């Protein structure tokens, strides 16, 4: 498995969010109406935190943080 840095995660998340915004606009939709949900099962918490830091994420992140004691370690 290739090692991924926190910086690469941050850049990837920003690119994904920009693609979603642009695609929503092209489809005539308000980008604010589109929610992106990131899901992971076996990713290092440090990388998950790097992705979360790039939010704007919806209420689901806050719910997970409350119920699991947070990803932040």
PyMOL commands that set and color helices and strands:
alter all, ss='L'
color gray80, all
select helices_A, chain A and resi 6-26+31-33+45-53+59-68
alter helices_A, ss='H'
color red, helices_A
deselect
rebuild
show_as cartoon
